[in-house]
Amino acid sequence: MLKFLSRVRIEFNALDPHTAASMEFLAQCNARKAKESNSACQVVVKCRTDDHPPQITVTFVNGVEEMFDATATPTQDIRNMILEKGQMLETEHMFKEAGEKWHVVIPEEELSQSFPGTKGSEWKEKAENLELELQQCYKAQARLSEQLVVEVAESRASKALAVEKEAGLTKTQNELTQARDECSRLAALLEENTKGLNLLISENKDLKAQLEEMKQRANSAEAENRMLVDRWMLQKMQDAERLNDVIVGCFTKISDVRM
């Protein structure tokens, strides 16, 4: 309902017992669905202190203003009249966008022209047929309006979904950027650790080579030491044998001298 209006003014006295229609209409205007249909519509409430009856004044989007007596007119009738007027405005707008004239004007001379031999019943039947066609046009226009409302709602929902997906895409891109930065940092850290590991491996190889060289030196020294010990033992044994020989020779000479 509010989509056809640019301004709503509701006036009533809070002590007036006939404010039910005004309060109900105000509640319909403040409903979430009504506000979503036209958030730019201005709803003004004026609490009167005089005996002025409740009154509802609406301004359509084309600037036309219409006033309703909220005491004598039910809320549903006011709503229906606003919807009917709004549908007429939509039809007029569609005609103008299509480049067609609004309304269809029948020249007065054609209306006053008499047709001999035509009976009043035929004119009445034609008028009824035209009225029926007009009602069908109104119904078709109402269906088109409802379809347009549905399509607009779907378009808004699609737009909201697109905005949501775009926000999600932006968030994903930010997360991807952060992940890339973290990956770059980890890659740099890995490269640094790889360099350190290569240095440790090189040092380990050098230490292994030094250890192997020291083992070879130790083995050589041990072999040389064993050879020296063997020589020393051999020499001592030879010395002992010579000493024994000398001792035996001495004992022999002594024995010979005594004899």
C-alpha positions as CSV (number, residue, x, y, z in Angstrom):
1,M,0.0,0.0,0.0
2,L,2.7,2.5,0.9
3,K,4.5,2.0,-2.4
4,F,1.8,4.2,-4.1
5,L,2.2,7.0,-1.4
6,S,4.8,9.6,-0.6
7,R,3.2,10.9,2.6
8,V,0.6,9.7,5.1
9,R,-0.9,12.1,7.7
10,I,-3.1,10.6,10.5
11,E,-4.9,13.0,12.9
12,F,-7.0,11.9,15.8
13,N,-7.9,12.8,19.4
14,A,-6.6,10.1,21.8
15,L,-9.8,10.6,23.9
16,D,-12.1,10.1,20.9
17,P,-13.8,6.7,21.1
18,H,-13.8,6.5,17.3
19,T,-10.1,6.2,16.7
20,A,-10.1,2.4,16.0
21,A,-9.8,2.8,12.2
22,S,-7.0,5.4,12.6
23,M,-5.0,3.2,15.0
24,E,-5.5,0.2,12.8
25,F,-4.4,2.1,9.7
26,L,-1.4,3.4,11.6
27,A,-0.5,-0.1,12.6
28,Q,-0.7,-1.2,8.9
29,C,1.6,1.7,7.9
30,N,4.1,0.7,10.6
31,A,4.2,-2.9,9.6
32,R,7.6,-4.2,8.5
33,K,6.3,-5.4,5.1
34,A,4.6,-2.0,4.4
35,K,7.8,-0.1,5.3
36,E,9.9,-2.4,3.1
37,S,7.6,-1.7,0.1
38,N,8.4,2.1,0.3
39,S,10.8,3.2,3.0
40,A,10.7,6.7,1.7
41,C,7.1,7.2,2.5
42,Q,6.7,9.7,5.4
43,V,4.1,8.7,8.1
44,V,3.1,11.7,10.2
45,V,0.9,11.3,13.3
46,K,-0.8,14.3,14.9
47,C,-2.6,14.0,18.2
48,R,-5.4,16.6,18.3
49,T,-6.9,18.1,21.5
50,D,-10.1,19.4,19.9
51,D,-13.3,17.7,18.8
52,H,-12.2,17.2,15.2
53,P,-13.0,13.7,14.0
54,P,-10.2,11.3,13.1
55,Q,-8.9,12.0,9.6
56,I,-6.4,10.3,7.3
57,T,-4.8,12.3,4.5
58,V,-2.6,10.5,1.9
59,T,-0.5,11.9,-0.8
60,F,0.1,9.7,-3.8
61,V,3.5,9.6,-5.6
62,N,2.1,11.8,-8.4
63,G,1.3,14.6,-5.9
64,V,-2.4,14.0,-5.7
65,E,-3.8,14.3,-2.2
66,E,-6.9,12.6,-0.9
67,M,-8.5,12.8,2.5
68,F,-10.6,10.1,4.3
69,D,-12.9,10.4,7.2
70,A,-11.6,7.6,9.6
71,T,-14.9,7.8,11.6
72,A,-17.2,6.8,8.8
73,T,-14.8,4.8,6.6
74,P,-13.4,1.4,7.7
75,T,-9.7,0.8,7.4
76,Q,-10.1,-1.9,4.8
77,D,-12.2,0.4,2.5
78,I,-9.5,3.1,2.8
79,R,-6.8,0.5,2.0
80,N,-8.8,-0.8,-1.0
81,M,-9.4,2.7,-2.3
82,I,-5.7,3.5,-2.0
83,L,-4.7,0.2,-3.8
84,E,-7.3,0.9,-6.6
85,K,-6.0,4.4,-7.1
86,G,-2.4,3.2,-7.0
87,Q,-3.2,0.5,-9.6
88,M,-4.7,3.2,-11.8
89,L,-1.5,5.2,-11.4
90,E,0.6,2.2,-12.4
91,T,-1.6,1.6,-15.4
92,E,-1.3,5.3,-16.4
93,H,2.5,5.1,-15.9
94,M,2.7,2.0,-18.1
95,F,0.6,3.6,-20.9
96,K,2.8,6.7,-20.8
97,E,6.0,4.7,-20.9
98,A,4.6,2.8,-23.9
99,G,3.9,6.1,-25.6
100,E,0.1,5.6,-25.5
101,K,-2.4,8.2,-24.6
102,W,-4.2,8.1,-21.2
103,H,-7.1,8.0,-20.9
104,V,-8.7,6.9,-24.1
105,V,-10.7,9.9,-25.2
106,I,-13.9,9.5,-27.2
107,P,-14.9,12.6,-29.1
108,E,-18.2,14.2,-28.0
109,E,-19.6,14.2,-31.5
110,E,-19.3,10.5,-31.6
111,L,-21.0,10.2,-28.2
112,S,-23.9,12.4,-29.4
113,Q,-24.1,10.8,-32.8
114,S,-27.4,9.0,-33.4
115,F,-27.6,5.7,-35.2
116,P,-30.9,5.0,-36.8
117,G,-32.3,1.6,-36.3
118,T,-30.2,1.0,-33.2
119,K,-32.2,0.1,-30.2
120,G,-31.5,1.1,-26.6
121,S,-31.1,-2.5,-25.6
122,E,-28.2,-2.9,-28.0
123,W,-26.5,0.1,-26.6
124,K,-27.0,-1.2,-23.1
125,E,-25.6,-4.6,-24.1
126,K,-22.6,-2.9,-25.7
127,A,-22.1,-0.8,-22.6
128,E,-22.2,-3.9,-20.5
129,N,-19.7,-5.6,-22.7
130,L,-17.4,-2.6,-22.6
131,E,-17.8,-2.5,-18.8
132,L,-17.0,-6.2,-18.6
133,E,-14.0,-5.7,-20.8
134,L,-12.9,-2.8,-18.7
135,Q,-13.2,-4.9,-15.6
136,Q,-11.2,-7.6,-17.2
137,C,-8.6,-5.0,-18.1
138,Y,-8.5,-3.9,-14.5
139,K,-8.2,-7.5,-13.4
140,A,-5.4,-8.1,-15.9
141,Q,-3.7,-4.9,-14.8
142,A,-4.0,-6.0,-11.1
143,R,-2.4,-9.4,-12.1
144,L,0.3,-7.6,-13.9
145,S,0.8,-5.3,-10.9
146,E,1.0,-8.3,-8.6
147,Q,3.4,-10.0,-11.0
148,L,5.5,-6.8,-11.1
149,V,5.6,-6.7,-7.3
150,V,6.7,-10.3,-7.2
151,E,9.4,-9.6,-9.8
152,V,10.6,-6.5,-8.0
153,A,10.7,-8.5,-4.7
154,E,12.7,-11.3,-6.5
155,S,14.9,-8.7,-8.0
156,R,15.6,-7.2,-4.6
157,A,16.2,-10.6,-3.1
158,S,18.6,-11.4,-6.0
159,K,20.3,-8.1,-5.5
160,A,20.6,-8.7,-1.7
161,L,22.0,-12.2,-2.5
162,A,24.5,-10.7,-5.0
163,V,25.6,-8.2,-2.4
164,E,25.9,-11.0,0.2
165,K,27.9,-13.1,-2.3
166,E,30.1,-10.1,-3.2
167,A,30.8,-9.5,0.5
168,G,31.6,-13.2,0.9
169,L,33.9,-13.0,-2.1
170,T,35.6,-10.0,-0.7
171,K,36.1,-11.8,2.6
172,T,37.4,-14.9,0.8
173,Q,39.8,-12.7,-1.2
174,N,41.1,-11.1,2.0
175,E,41.5,-14.5,3.6
176,L,43.3,-15.7,0.4
177,T,45.6,-12.7,0.6
178,Q,46.4,-13.4,4.2
179,A,47.0,-17.1,3.4
180,R,49.4,-16.0,0.6
181,D,51.2,-13.7,2.9
182,E,51.5,-16.5,5.5
183,C,52.6,-18.9,2.8
184,S,55.3,-16.4,1.7
185,R,56.5,-16.0,5.3
186,L,56.6,-19.8,5.8
187,A,58.5,-20.2,2.5
188,A,61.1,-17.6,3.6
189,L,61.4,-19.4,6.9
190,L,61.7,-22.7,5.2
191,E,64.4,-21.4,2.9
192,E,66.3,-20.0,5.9
193,N,66.0,-23.3,7.8
194,T,67.1,-25.1,4.6
195,K,70.2,-23.0,4.4
196,G,70.9,-23.7,8.1
197,L,70.3,-27.4,7.6
198,N,72.7,-27.4,4.6
199,L,75.3,-25.6,6.7
200,L,74.9,-28.2,9.5
201,I,75.2,-31.0,7.0
202,S,78.4,-29.5,5.6
203,E,79.8,-29.1,9.1
204,N,78.8,-32.6,9.9
205,K,80.6,-33.9,6.8
206,D,83.7,-31.9,7.8
207,L,83.5,-33.3,11.3
208,K,83.1,-36.8,10.0
209,A,86.1,-36.4,7.8
210,Q,88.1,-35.0,10.7
211,L,86.9,-37.9,12.9
212,E,87.9,-40.4,10.2
213,E,91.3,-38.8,9.9
214,M,91.8,-38.9,13.6
215,K,90.7,-42.6,13.7
216,Q,93.3,-43.4,11.0
217,R,95.9,-41.5,13.0
218,A,94.9,-43.3,16.2
219,N,95.1,-46.7,14.4
220,S,98.5,-45.8,12.9
221,A,99.7,-44.7,16.4
222,E,98.4,-47.8,18.0
223,A,100.0,-50.0,15.4
224,E,103.3,-48.1,15.8
225,N,103.0,-48.3,19.5
226,R,102.5,-52.1,19.4
227,M,105.5,-52.4,17.0
228,L,107.6,-50.4,19.4
229,V,106.5,-52.5,22.4
230,D,107.3,-55.7,20.5
231,R,110.7,-54.3,19.6
232,W,111.3,-53.3,23.1
233,M,110.2,-56.7,24.4
234,L,112.5,-58.4,21.9
235,Q,115.4,-56.3,22.9
236,K,114.8,-56.9,26.5
237,M,114.6,-60.6,25.9
238,Q,117.8,-60.5,23.9
239,D,119.4,-58.5,26.7
240,A,118.2,-61.1,29.2
241,E,119.6,-63.9,27.2
242,R,122.9,-62.1,26.9
243,L,122.9,-61.5,30.6
244,N,122.1,-65.2,31.3
245,D,125.0,-66.1,29.0
246,V,127.3,-63.8,30.8
247,I,126.2,-65.2,34.2
248,V,126.6,-68.8,33.0
249,G,130.0,-67.9,31.6
250,C,131.0,-66.4,35.0
251,F,129.8,-69.4,36.9
252,T,131.7,-71.7,34.5
253,K,135.0,-69.7,35.0
254,I,134.5,-69.7,38.8
255,S,134.0,-73.5,38.7
256,D,137.1,-73.9,36.6
257,V,139.2,-71.8,39.0
258,R,138.1,-73.8,42.0
259,M,138.9,-77.0,40.3
